[in-house]
Amino acid sequence: MLYIHLKFVNDQAVARLKKDWSGDNRAYDLGDDHILKMADMLAEGIVKQFQNHFRQ
């Protein structure tokens, strides 16, 4: 997931350098959605690894 997110960040940087504002916005939106999914995945993994530290 991290490599996919880095691709979105790279796409955004390239679009910004080219002054492609719609491409910049599109890459930002995709990256934003993706980082939220990645955060959920990491949180789920932490809860599974340390189940006895979280209430169910």
C-alpha distances in whole Angstrom, upper triangle without the diagonal:
4,5,5,6,9,10,11,13,14,15,17,19,20,21,23,25,26,27,25,25,24,21,20,20,18,16,16,16,13,11,13,12,8,9,11,9,7,10,12,9,10,14,14,14,16,19,18,19,22,23,27,26,25,27,27
4,5,5,6,9,10,11,12,14,15,16,18,20,21,23,24,26,24,24,24,21,19,20,18,15,15,16,13,11,13,13,9,9,12,11,8,11,13,11,11,15,16,15,17,20,20,20,22,25,28,26,26,29,29
4,5,5,6,9,10,10,12,14,15,16,18,20,21,23,24,23,23,23,19,18,20,18,14,15,17,14,11,14,15,11,11,15,14,11,14,16,15,15,18,19,18,20,23,23,23,26,28,31,30,29,32,32
4,5,5,7,9,10,11,13,15,15,17,19,20,21,23,21,21,20,17,16,17,15,12,13,14,10,9,12,12,8,10,13,12,10,14,15,14,15,18,19,19,21,23,24,24,27,28,32,31,30,32,32
4,5,5,6,9,10,11,13,14,15,17,19,20,21,19,19,19,16,14,15,13,10,10,11,9,6,9,10,7,7,10,10,9,12,14,13,14,17,18,18,20,23,23,24,26,28,31,29,28,31,31
4,5,5,6,8,10,10,12,14,15,16,18,20,19,19,19,16,14,16,15,11,11,13,11,8,11,13,10,10,14,14,12,14,17,17,16,20,21,21,22,25,26,26,28,30,33,32,31,34,34
4,5,5,6,9,10,10,12,14,15,16,18,17,17,17,13,13,14,13,9,11,13,10,9,12,13,11,12,15,15,14,17,19,18,19,22,23,23,25,28,28,28,31,33,36,34,33,36,36
4,5,5,6,9,10,10,12,14,15,16,14,14,14,11,10,11,9,6,7,9,7,5,9,10,9,10,13,14,13,16,18,18,19,21,23,23,25,27,28,29,31,33,36,34,33,35,35
4,5,5,6,9,10,11,12,14,15,14,14,14,12,9,11,11,7,7,10,9,7,10,12,11,11,14,15,14,16,19,19,19,22,24,24,25,28,29,29,31,33,36,34,33,35,36
4,5,5,6,9,10,11,12,14,13,14,15,12,10,13,12,9,10,13,12,10,13,15,14,14,18,18,17,19,22,22,22,25,27,27,28,31,32,32,34,36,39,37,36,39,39
4,6,5,6,9,10,11,12,11,12,12,8,7,10,9,6,9,11,10,9,13,15,14,15,18,19,18,20,23,23,24,26,28,28,30,32,33,34,36,37,41,39,38,40,40
4,5,5,6,9,10,10,9,9,10,7,5,8,8,5,6,10,10,9,11,14,13,14,17,18,18,20,23,23,24,26,28,28,30,32,33,34,36,37,40,38,37,39,39
4,5,5,6,9,10,10,11,12,10,7,11,12,9,9,13,13,12,14,17,16,16,20,21,20,22,25,25,25,28,30,30,31,34,35,35,37,39,42,40,39,41,41
4,5,5,6,9,8,10,12,9,8,12,12,10,12,15,15,14,17,19,18,19,22,23,23,25,27,28,28,31,32,33,34,36,38,38,40,42,45,43,42,44,44
4,5,5,6,5,7,8,6,5,9,9,8,10,13,13,13,16,18,18,19,22,23,23,25,28,28,29,31,33,33,35,37,38,39,41,42,45,43,42,44,44
4,5,5,6,6,9,8,6,9,11,10,10,14,15,14,16,19,19,20,22,24,24,25,28,29,29,31,34,34,35,37,39,40,41,43,46,43,42,44,44
4,5,8,9,12,11,9,13,14,13,14,17,18,17,19,22,22,22,25,27,26,28,31,31,31,34,36,36,37,40,41,42,43,45,48,46,45,47,47
4,5,8,11,9,9,13,14,13,15,18,18,18,21,23,23,24,27,28,28,30,32,33,33,36,38,38,39,42,43,44,45,47,50,48,47,49,49
4,6,9,9,8,11,13,13,14,17,18,18,20,22,23,24,26,28,28,30,32,33,34,36,38,39,40,42,43,44,46,47,50,48,46,48,48
4,6,5,6,9,10,11,12,14,15,16,18,20,21,22,24,26,26,28,30,31,32,34,36,37,38,40,42,43,44,46,49,47,45,47,47
4,5,5,6,8,10,10,12,14,15,16,18,20,21,23,24,25,27,29,30,31,33,35,36,37,39,40,41,43,44,47,45,43,45,45
4,5,5,6,9,10,11,12,14,15,17,18,20,21,23,24,26,27,29,30,32,33,35,36,38,39,41,42,43,46,44,42,44,43
4,5,5,6,8,10,11,12,14,15,16,18,20,21,22,24,26,27,28,30,32,33,34,36,37,39,40,41,45,43,41,43,42
4,5,5,6,9,10,10,12,14,15,16,18,20,21,22,24,26,26,28,30,31,32,34,36,37,38,40,43,41,39,41,41
4,6,5,6,9,10,10,12,14,15,17,19,20,21,23,24,26,27,29,30,31,33,35,36,37,39,41,39,37,39,39
4,5,5,6,9,10,11,12,14,16,17,18,20,22,23,24,26,27,29,30,32,33,35,36,37,41,39,37,38,38
4,5,5,6,8,10,10,12,14,15,16,18,20,21,22,24,26,27,28,30,31,32,34,35,39,37,35,37,37
4,5,5,6,9,10,10,12,14,15,16,18,20,21,22,24,26,27,29,30,31,33,34,37,35,33,35,35
4,5,5,6,8,10,11,13,14,16,17,19,20,21,23,25,26,27,29,31,32,33,36,34,32,33,33
4,5,5,6,9,10,11,12,14,16,17,18,20,21,23,25,26,27,29,30,31,35,33,31,33,32
4,5,5,6,9,10,10,12,14,15,16,18,20,21,22,24,26,27,28,30,33,31,29,31,31
4,5,5,6,9,10,11,13,14,15,17,19,20,21,23,25,26,27,28,31,29,27,29,29
4,6,5,7,9,10,11,13,15,16,17,19,20,22,23,25,26,27,30,28,26,27,27
4,5,5,6,9,10,11,12,14,15,17,18,20,21,23,24,25,29,27,25,27,26
4,5,5,6,9,10,10,12,14,15,16,18,20,21,22,24,27,25,23,25,25
4,5,5,6,9,10,11,12,14,15,17,18,20,21,22,25,23,21,23,22
4,5,5,6,9,10,11,12,14,15,17,18,20,21,24,23,21,22,21
4,5,5,6,9,10,11,12,14,15,17,18,20,23,21,20,22,22
4,5,5,6,9,10,11,12,14,15,16,18,21,19,17,19,20
4,5,5,6,9,10,11,12,14,15,16,19,18,15,17,17
4,6,5,6,9,10,11,12,14,15,19,18,16,18,18
4,5,5,6,9,10,11,12,14,17,16,15,17,18
4,5,5,6,9,10,11,12,15,13,11,14,14
4,5,5,6,9,10,10,14,13,11,13,13
4,5,5,6,9,10,13,13,12,15,15
4,5,5,6,8,11,10,10,13,14
4,5,5,5,9,8,7,10,10
4,6,5,9,10,9,12,11
4,6,9,9,10,13,14
4,6,6,7,11,12
4,5,6,8,9
4,6,8,9
4,7,10
4,6
4
